[in-house]
């Protein structure tokens, strides 16, 4: 069936002009004809949960890591999660995969496309489109350095004397990096590192290359395509070069293209920015990303546990609302990166952010910084495993069992919120900070990126007394409970009433059934009581309640209208 590219042509014309837009659509039609797309009409459900992992997170001698990962996840995670986000699995030169040398080849050290296809039989997949930059070892950049005409406009080079003061900087590294080219020294725009040269989307062929890559991933069974660092892809001197209108226009083109050829594939934008800017990538609810990372969630959850005060979190969470039935949030606490702090600006006072940073450093973590306009620096992210980030270094003697319950409750808050839950491999399988790795590599993010030997992980998971086993079984029970109740459909409505400083309360309403779930989470180390009659939106309870999930079954649940929650206890009830 012929594909209608007219909507894409209209947007391309606004960006590139009529003649180049016509040429783009002609080439795009030729690209589409190369691919066959599998049926992808899966809708959201409460059964959705996404595991974030590197392809080689677990290894076994004489096995391709992707094969080992599939075997391991089928054994330990199949019932709890249905989707795997394999972080960039392409040949790369640095940044743990995000300096891509070849967008269309599986890194042979991990396996092959056959391994990706095998994994897609057992799990839905999320793949990364590293849209902002390529490795300087990519053939495009080599062609740029060699002065080959085909690549002369693929990258951005400007005079080192250019006024770049208004450009938003997410790092402290230089914005421009000098390279020796056939035409002499050129200063290339490098937003994130000297090994990552920013692509020039003012050249239509660059966009066509990325659209072709998007089509490839859709044809290779991607259910989600994550647009890495997408906010930065359009640059103009004299502007912040972030969130520019052309960025949104290009995402709209991507959405139109996927709607036309593979409508089951969903876009998810990775924009580690303040909340208002972040949710702008939903567009009007129908024309941009179907999911956005809920980047404010990790720091606000951490702040709630650090302070023992639920008010700021609850007031913010009460404002969360997806703009349409086709959109939702991607909720997470930890990932391969650190805990982003930029999304907390405007939501937390600066002195509170400073206190959190001091506590993270006292727990052995790191604080990474960005350069502000004017040359000052501010915290950009905390680099620490989330289990350790919750710790209070001044609090000695807290039992491990209670630390585990606190960690599980933090994830119960995340899982109870409207959206699709995402959980990092090292969270689900009970790892702590890899301090030695961060010190030896000199890269703070390494602290949460340790690769594990399969045999050792299996042994620790089998040991009921190990920390890894306790965290894993606790989180698995949480995810299994969540997927069985319709109130946790990603688009089921929610309210977040604030009734108690010690408790984060989330009320979910199953669509079309009248069934409700009340989710209570104690964020303090002492017991507290909640009177259900004081919760706005919850009618008086006369029928018996049913426990959906409870991370401390030894504690009684309900006495009339009153629930007593022990330290860091979570309980979800159907009412």
C-alpha positions in Angstrom: 0.0 0.0 0.0 1.4 3.4 -0.9 2.5 5.6 2.1 1.1 9.1 2.3 4.1 11.3 2.9 2.3 14.6 2.4 2.1 15.5 6.1 5.9 14.9 6.4 6.6 16.9 3.3 4.7 19.9 4.7 6.8 20.0 7.9 10.0 19.4 5.9 9.1 22.3 3.7 8.8 24.6 6.7 12.3 23.6 7.8 14.2 23.2 4.5 12.1 24.8 1.8 10.0 23.4 -1.0 12.7 21.9 -3.3 14.6 20.1 -0.6 11.4 18.9 1.0 10.3 17.3 -2.3 13.7 15.6 -2.6 13.6 14.3 1.0 10.2 12.7 0.5 11.3 11.1 -2.7 14.3 9.5 -1.0 12.2 8.6 2.0 9.8 6.7 -0.1 12.8 4.7 -1.5 14.0 4.0 2.0 10.6 2.7 3.2 10.5 0.3 0.3 13.6 -1.4 1.6 12.0 -2.6 4.8 9.4 -5.0 6.0 7.7 -4.2 9.3 6.4 -6.8 11.8 2.9 -6.3 13.2 3.2 -4.0 16.2 -0.3 -3.1 17.5 0.4 -3.7 21.2 -1.4 -1.2 23.4 -0.4 -0.1 26.9 -1.5 -2.2 29.9 -0.8 -2.7 33.5 1.4 -5.6 32.5 4.0 -3.3 31.1 7.3 -3.0 32.9 10.6 -2.2 31.3 14.0 -3.4 32.4 16.9 -1.1 31.5 20.2 -2.9 30.8 23.4 -3.1 28.9 23.7 -6.0 26.5 26.7 -7.3 28.5 25.4 -6.7 32.1 25.8 -10.4 32.8 28.5 -12.5 31.1 29.5 -16.1 30.9 32.6 -17.6 29.3 32.3 -18.7 25.7 28.8 -17.2 25.3 27.8 -14.0 23.5 26.6 -11.6 26.2 23.2 -11.0 24.4 22.7 -14.8 24.5 23.6 -14.9 28.2 21.3 -11.9 29.0 18.3 -13.6 27.3 18.9 -16.8 29.2 19.3 -15.0 32.5 16.2 -12.8 32.1 14.1 -15.7 31.0 15.0 -17.5 34.2 14.7 -14.5 36.6 12.6 -11.7 35.1 10.1 -13.1 32.6 7.1 -12.9 34.8 7.9 -9.5 36.3 8.9 -7.5 33.2 7.7 -7.7 29.6 10.1 -5.3 27.9 13.9 -4.9 27.8 15.6 -1.6 27.0 19.0 -2.7 25.6 21.2 0.3 25.9 23.1 1.1 22.7 24.3 -2.3 21.4 26.3 -0.9 18.4 30.0 -0.5 17.8 31.2 2.5 19.8 34.3 4.3 20.9 33.4 5.7 24.3 30.6 6.6 26.8 29.5 3.0 27.2 27.9 2.8 23.8 26.7 6.4 23.3 29.6 7.3 20.9 28.2 5.3 18.1 30.6 4.2 15.3 27.9 2.4 13.3 24.2 2.8 13.9 23.1 -0.3 11.9 25.4 -3.0 13.1 25.3 -5.0 16.4 28.6 -4.8 18.3 30.2 -8.2 17.6 31.5 -8.3 21.2 27.8 -8.5 22.2 26.4 -10.8 19.5 24.4 -10.2 16.3 21.1 -9.2 15.0 20.1 -12.8 15.4 20.5 -12.4 19.2 18.4 -9.3 19.1 15.7 -11.1 17.2 15.8 -14.0 19.7 15.4 -11.7 22.6 12.4 -10.0 20.8 10.6 -13.4 20.8 10.6 -13.4 24.6 10.4 -9.7 25.4 9.3 -6.5 23.7 12.4 -4.3 23.0 13.4 -0.7 23.4 16.3 0.5 21.2 18.3 3.8 21.2 18.5 6.3 18.4 21.5 8.3 19.5 20.3 11.3 17.5 22.4 14.2 18.6 25.9 13.0 17.8 28.1 10.3 16.4 31.5 9.0 17.4 34.4 10.8 15.8 35.4 7.3 14.5 32.2 7.1 12.5 32.7 6.9 8.7 30.7 10.1 8.3 33.1 12.0 10.5 36.1 10.5 8.9 34.7 11.6 5.5 34.2 15.1 7.0 37.8 15.3 8.1 38.9 14.0 4.7 37.0 16.8 3.0 34.7 14.4 1.1 31.9 16.4 -0.4 29.2 14.0 0.7 29.9 14.6 4.4 31.1 18.3 4.4 27.8 19.4 6.0 27.2 16.5 8.3 28.8 18.2 11.3 28.9 21.7 12.7 32.1 23.7 12.6 32.3 27.4 13.6 35.0 29.9 14.4 36.4 29.5 17.9 35.7 33.3 18.3 32.0 32.8 17.9 29.8 34.1 20.7 28.4 30.9 22.2 27.6 32.3 25.7 23.8 31.7 25.2 24.2 28.0 24.4 22.9 25.8 27.1 25.7 23.6 28.5 24.9 20.2 30.1 28.6 19.6 30.8 31.7 21.4 31.9 33.7 20.2 28.9 34.4 22.7 26.0 31.6 23.2 23.5 34.0 23.3 20.6 36.8 20.8 19.9 39.6 21.4 17.3 40.2 18.8 14.6 42.7 18.7 11.8 40.9 18.4 8.5 42.0 18.4 4.8 41.1 22.1 4.7 43.0 22.9 7.9 42.0 23.1 11.6 38.2 23.3 12.3 36.4 23.7 15.5 33.6 21.2 15.8 30.5 21.4 18.0 30.8 18.7 20.7 28.0 19.1 23.2 28.9 16.1 25.4 32.5 15.2 24.8 35.4 15.5 22.4 34.6 12.0 21.1 31.0 12.9 20.3 30.6 15.2 17.3 27.2 16.8 17.0 25.3 16.1 13.8 24.1 19.0 11.6 20.4 18.7 11.1 20.3 21.8 9.0 21.7 19.4 6.3 18.6 17.4 5.1 20.7 14.3 4.3 21.6 14.0 8.0 17.9 13.8 8.9 17.3 11.3 6.2 20.2 9.1 7.6 18.5 9.2 11.0 15.0 8.5 9.6 16.5 5.5 7.7 18.0 4.3 11.0 14.6 4.8 12.7 13.0 2.6 10.0 15.7 -0.1 10.5 15.0 -0.3 14.2 11.2 -0.5 13.6 11.8 -3.3 11.1 14.0 -5.1 13.7 11.1 -5.5 16.2 11.6 -2.4 18.3 8.4 -1.6 20.3 9.9 1.6 21.7 12.6 3.8 20.2 14.3 6.1 22.7 15.5 9.4 21.2 18.7 10.1 23.1 19.6 13.7 23.9 17.0 14.8 21.3 16.5 18.3 22.8 19.9 19.4 21.5 19.7 18.3 17.8 19.1 21.8 16.3 21.7 24.5 16.8 21.6 28.2 16.1 24.1 30.7 17.4 22.5 33.4 19.5 20.0 30.9 21.0 20.2 28.3 23.8 20.4 25.6 21.1 18.0 23.4 23.1 14.3 22.8 22.7 14.2 24.9 19.5 11.0 24.6 17.3 12.9 22.6 14.7 13.5 19.9 17.3 9.8 19.4 17.9 9.1 19.5 14.1 11.6 16.7 13.5 10.0 14.6 16.3 6.7 15.2 14.6 8.1 13.9 11.3 9.4 10.8 13.1 6.0 10.2 14.7 4.2 10.6 11.3 6.6 8.2 9.7 6.2 5.5 12.3 2.4 6.0 12.3 2.4 5.4 8.6 4.7 2.3 8.4 4.6 0.7 11.9 2.0 2.3 14.2 2.7 0.0 17.1 6.2 1.5 17.6 6.3 4.2 20.2 8.8 7.1 20.6 10.2 8.0 24.0 12.2 11.2 24.5 15.2 11.4 26.8 15.3 15.0 27.9 17.0 15.5 31.2 15.6 19.0 31.7 13.2 20.9 34.0 9.7 19.4 34.2 7.9 22.0 32.1 10.4 21.6 29.2 10.4 17.8 29.6 6.6 17.4 29.1 6.6 19.7 26.1 7.8 16.6 24.1 4.3 15.2 24.4 3.5 17.9 21.8 -0.3 18.2 21.7 -0.7 14.7 22.9 -1.0 13.2 19.4 1.9 14.4 17.3 5.2 13.9 19.2 6.5 11.3 21.7 4.1 8.8 23.2 6.3 8.6 26.3 8.6 11.0 28.1 11.0 10.1 30.8 9.6 11.4 34.2 13.0 12.9 35.0 11.8 14.9 38.1 10.7 11.6 39.8 14.1 10.3 40.9 15.3 13.5 42.7 11.9 14.3 44.2 11.6 10.7 45.6 15.1 10.9 47.0 14.3 14.3 48.6 11.1 12.9 50.2 13.1 10.1 51.9 16.0 12.3 52.9 13.7 14.8 54.6 10.9 12.5 55.7 8.4 15.0 54.3 6.0 14.0 51.5 4.6 17.5 50.8 6.8 18.7 47.9 6.6 15.3 46.2 2.8 15.0 46.6 2.1 18.6 45.4 4.2 17.9 42.3 2.8 14.4 41.6 -0.7 15.8 41.8 0.0 17.9 38.7 1.1 14.9 36.6 -1.3 14.4 33.7 -0.7 12.9 30.3 -2.3 15.0 27.6 -4.0 12.1 25.8 -4.8 8.4 25.9 -2.0 7.7 23.5 0.7 9.2 25.8 2.0 8.4 29.3 5.0 8.8 31.5 8.1 6.5 31.7 8.6 6.3 35.4 12.0 5.3 36.8 14.3 6.0 39.8 17.7 4.7 38.5 19.3 4.2 35.2 22.8 3.8 33.6 23.2 7.5 34.2 23.1 9.3 37.5 20.2 10.9 39.3 19.5 14.0 37.2 19.2 17.2 39.3 18.4 19.7 36.6 14.8 18.4 36.5 14.5 19.3 40.2 15.2 23.0 39.7 12.1 25.0 40.2 10.6 22.2 42.2 13.1 22.1 45.1 14.8 25.1 46.8 18.5 25.4 46.0 19.5 24.8 49.6 17.6 21.5 49.6 19.5 20.4 46.5 22.8 21.4 48.2 21.9 19.3 51.2 21.1 16.3 49.0 24.4 16.7 47.2 26.3 16.8 50.5 24.5 13.6 51.7 25.3 11.8 48.4 29.0 12.7 48.7 29.0 11.6 52.3 27.6 8.3 51.2 30.6 7.8 48.8 28.9 9.1 45.6 29.8 11.9 43.3 28.2 15.1 42.1 28.7 16.0 38.5 28.4 19.6 37.4 27.4 21.6 34.3 28.6 25.1 33.2 25.9 27.9 33.4 25.7 31.0 31.4 28.3 33.4 32.8 30.7 30.6 33.6 29.5 29.4 37.0 28.8 25.8 37.7 25.9 23.9 39.3 25.0 20.3 40.1 23.9 18.4 37.1 23.5 14.8 38.5 24.3 12.6 41.4 26.4 9.5 40.6 25.5 6.8 43.0 23.5 3.6 43.2 19.9 4.5 44.3 20.1 2.0 47.2 23.1 3.9 48.6 21.6 7.3 47.8 18.8 6.6 50.2 21.2 6.1 53.0 21.9 8.6 55.8 25.6 8.4 56.7 24.9 9.9 60.1 22.4 7.1 60.9 24.3 4.1 62.2 22.9 0.7 63.0 19.9 0.7 60.7 19.2 -3.0 60.0 19.8 -4.2 56.4 16.2 -5.5 56.4 14.9 -2.0 56.9 17.2 -0.6 54.2 15.8 -3.1 51.8 12.2 -2.2 52.8 13.0 1.5 52.2 14.4 0.7 48.8 11.4 -1.3 47.9 9.0 1.4 49.1 10.8 4.0 46.9 10.1 1.7 43.9 6.5 1.1 45.1 5.9 4.9 44.8 7.4 4.8 41.3 5.3 1.8 40.3 2.1 3.2 41.7 2.2 6.4 39.6 0.4 6.8 36.3 2.7 5.6 33.5 4.9 2.7 32.6 7.5 1.7 35.2 11.1 1.3 34.3 13.6 -0.5 36.5 17.4 -0.6 36.1 19.2 -3.9 36.0 21.3 -3.1 39.1 18.1 -2.1 41.0 16.1 -5.2 40.2 19.0 -7.5 40.9 20.2 -5.8 44.1 23.5 -4.2 43.4 25.1 -1.4 45.3 27.5 1.3 44.3 30.6 0.1 42.5 33.0 2.5 44.2 36.2 0.8 42.9 35.0 0.9 39.4 34.3 4.7 39.6 37.7 5.4 41.2 39.7 3.3 38.7 37.9 4.6 35.6 37.8 8.2 36.7 34.3 8.4 35.4 31.6 8.9 38.1 28.9 7.2 36.1 30.8 4.0 36.2 29.6 3.7 39.9 26.3 2.2 38.6 27.5 0.4 35.5 29.3 -2.7 36.8 29.3 -5.8 34.6 28.6 -9.0 36.5 29.6 -12.6 36.2 26.6 -14.9 35.7 27.8 -17.6 38.0 28.4 -15.1 40.9 25.0 -13.4 40.4 23.2 -16.7 40.3 24.9 -17.8 43.6 24.0 -14.6 45.3 20.4 -14.7 44.1 20.1 -18.2 45.5 21.4 -17.2 48.9 18.3 -16.1 50.9 20.5 -14.1 53.3 22.2 -12.0 50.6 21.3 -8.4 50.0 20.9 -9.2 46.3 18.3 -11.9 47.0 16.3 -9.7 49.4 16.1 -6.8 47.0 15.4 -9.0 44.0 12.6 -10.9 45.6 11.1 -7.8 47.1 11.0 -5.9 43.8 9.8 -9.0 41.8 6.9 -9.3 44.2 6.1 -5.6 43.7 6.1 -5.9 39.9 4.1 -9.1 39.9 1.4 -7.5 42.1 1.2 -4.4 40.0 0.6 -6.2 36.7 -2.5 -8.0 38.0 -4.6 -5.0 38.9 -6.3 -2.8 36.2 -6.0 0.3 38.4 -2.3 0.4 37.3 -3.0 0.7 33.6 -0.7 3.4 32.4 -3.6 5.7 31.5 -5.8 4.9 34.6 -6.5 8.1 36.4 -4.8 9.1 39.6 -4.9 11.6 42.4 -2.2 12.3 44.9 -3.9 13.6 48.1 -1.6 14.9 50.8 -2.8 13.8 54.2 0.3 13.0 56.3 3.9 14.3 56.1 5.2 10.8 56.6 3.2 9.2 53.8 3.0 9.4 50.0 -0.5 8.5 49.1 -1.5 7.6 45.5 -5.1 6.8 44.5 -5.6 5.0 41.2 -9.0 4.4 39.4 -9.3 1.5 37.1 -10.9 2.5 33.8 -14.5 1.4 33.2 -14.7 -0.9 36.3 -15.1 1.4 39.3 -12.3 -0.5 41.0 -9.9 1.7 43.0 -6.4 1.1 44.5 -5.2 3.2 47.4 -1.4 3.1 47.7 0.2 4.2 51.0 4.0 4.5 51.4 5.7 5.5 54.7 8.9 7.4 54.0 10.1 7.6 57.6 11.9 5.2 59.9 9.2 5.3 62.5 5.6 4.1 62.4 2.7 6.3 61.5 -1.1 6.1 61.1 -3.3 7.1 58.2 -7.1 7.7 58.6 -8.6 6.6 55.3 -11.6 8.8 55.9 -9.3 11.9 55.6 -8.2 11.0 52.1 -9.7 13.2 49.5 -11.4 11.2 46.7 -11.9 8.1 48.8 -15.4 7.3 50.0 -16.0 5.8 53.4 -14.9 2.1 53.4 -17.7 -0.2 54.3 -16.8 -3.3 52.3 -13.8 -5.5 53.2 -10.6 -4.3 51.6 -8.3 -6.6 49.6 -4.5 -6.3 49.9 -3.0 -5.9 46.4 0.6 -5.5 47.7 2.3 -5.3 51.1 6.0 -5.2 51.8 5.7 -6.0 55.5 3.0 -8.7 55.8 3.8 -9.2 59.5 2.2 -5.9 60.2 -1.6 -5.7 60.5 -3.2 -3.7 57.7 -6.5 -2.1 58.7 -8.4 -1.4 61.9 -11.6 0.2 61.0 -10.7 3.4 59.0 -7.2 3.5 60.4 -4.0 2.0 58.9 -0.8 1.8 61.0 2.3 1.7 58.8 5.6 0.5 60.3 8.9 2.0 59.2 9.2 2.4 55.4 6.2 0.2 54.9 4.1 0.1 51.7 0.6 -1.2 51.3 -1.7 -1.1 48.3 -5.4 -1.9 48.9 -8.3 -2.4 46.7 -11.2 -0.3 48.1 
